[in-house]
């Protein structure tokens, strides 16, 4: 579950006893059945037995006892589980305390907050709103990027209001690599796409059918485009080739803290 925390840490006892093992112990305590405990902990029956047998072989006393009604935890296992629950509570408090300390460092906290979002969009640009045009149905927002340049996005007015967008607010522009078109020669033509970012090809990752082409922009940021291998060859895309990344404003998603 993602609770918005920037910090996380895995707690282990003796190098191998982790949350998965203790979830199984707790389920076994509550159900009295290894089969039901395995299902509750999200493990296979065989996987549950492997965990339990490994721990039992290393323990100084038996962890399980078989009874006519099923399987129960021994006092040693219950003591181990109780120690885990206590340590886990203290561990959560420690992480929360460090998160609070981090919040006192606004520059670092803001950087990590921007980096914490998980998304499949290959291109992510941090910036702040410099223009916002709210229409009856749709809205246009322009971000000034941290490393120079601008990106314009379109969205519904309802979405802009939900994000509480306004001038000066920090936001992130997200663009899928598949939404980026590369142009190496405009031949005197002008394109209607709002976003056109000129740079130099710095990397070509060739795949079986398509390639990921990275264009480094002035200021050091980069944008990635997904291009068919035929397109790479037709445009002569190689390291050092000047190229312009073009994408529609409608291809841009905007993320902001509401």
Secondary structure as the mmCIF struct_conf table of DSSP 4:
data_model
#
loop_
_struct_conf.conf_type_id
_struct_conf.id
_struct_conf.beg_label_comp_id
_struct_conf.beg_label_asym_id
_struct_conf.beg_label_seq_id
_struct_conf.end_label_comp_id
_struct_conf.end_label_asym_id
_struct_conf.end_label_seq_id
BEND BEND1 UNK A 4 UNK A 4
BEND BEND2 UNK A 6 UNK A 6
STRN STRN1 UNK A 13 UNK A 13
TURN_TY1_P TURN_TY1_P1 UNK A 14 UNK A 16
STRN STRN2 UNK A 17 UNK A 17
HELX_RH_AL_P HELX_RH_AL_P1 UNK A 19 UNK A 31
BEND BEND3 UNK A 32 UNK A 32
HELX_RH_AL_P HELX_RH_AL_P2 UNK A 34 UNK A 41
TURN_TY1_P TURN_TY1_P2 UNK A 42 UNK A 42
HELX_RH_AL_P HELX_RH_AL_P3 UNK A 45 UNK A 58
BEND BEND4 UNK A 59 UNK A 61
STRN STRN3 UNK A 64 UNK A 67
TURN_TY1_P TURN_TY1_P3 UNK A 68 UNK A 69
STRN STRN4 UNK A 70 UNK A 73
HELX_RH_AL_P HELX_RH_AL_P4 UNK A 75 UNK A 103
TURN_TY1_P TURN_TY1_P4 UNK A 104 UNK A 104
HELX_RH_AL_P HELX_RH_AL_P5 UNK A 106 UNK A 115
TURN_TY1_P TURN_TY1_P5 UNK A 116 UNK A 116
BEND BEND5 UNK A 120 UNK A 120
BEND BEND6 UNK A 122 UNK A 122
STRN STRN5 UNK A 123 UNK A 134
BEND BEND7 UNK A 136 UNK A 137
STRN STRN6 UNK A 138 UNK A 145
TURN_TY1_P TURN_TY1_P6 UNK A 146 UNK A 147
BEND BEND8 UNK A 148 UNK A 148
STRN STRN7 UNK A 150 UNK A 156
HELX_RH_AL_P HELX_RH_AL_P6 UNK A 157 UNK A 162
TURN_TY1_P TURN_TY1_P7 UNK A 163 UNK A 164
TURN_TY1_P TURN_TY1_P8 UNK A 167 UNK A 168
STRN STRN8 UNK A 170 UNK A 175
HELX_RH_3T_P HELX_RH_3T_P1 UNK A 177 UNK A 179
STRN STRN9 UNK A 181 UNK A 183
BEND BEND9 UNK A 184 UNK A 184
TURN_TY1_P TURN_TY1_P9 UNK A 187 UNK A 188
BEND BEND10 UNK A 194 UNK A 194
STRN STRN10 UNK A 195 UNK A 206
BEND BEND11 UNK A 208 UNK A 209
STRN STRN11 UNK A 210 UNK A 217
TURN_TY1_P TURN_TY1_P10 UNK A 218 UNK A 219
BEND BEND12 UNK A 220 UNK A 220
STRN STRN12 UNK A 222 UNK A 228
HELX_RH_AL_P HELX_RH_AL_P7 UNK A 229 UNK A 235
TURN_TY1_P TURN_TY1_P11 UNK A 236 UNK A 236
TURN_TY1_P TURN_TY1_P12 UNK A 239 UNK A 240
STRN STRN13 UNK A 242 UNK A 247
HELX_RH_3T_P HELX_RH_3T_P2 UNK A 249 UNK A 251
STRN STRN14 UNK A 252 UNK A 255
#
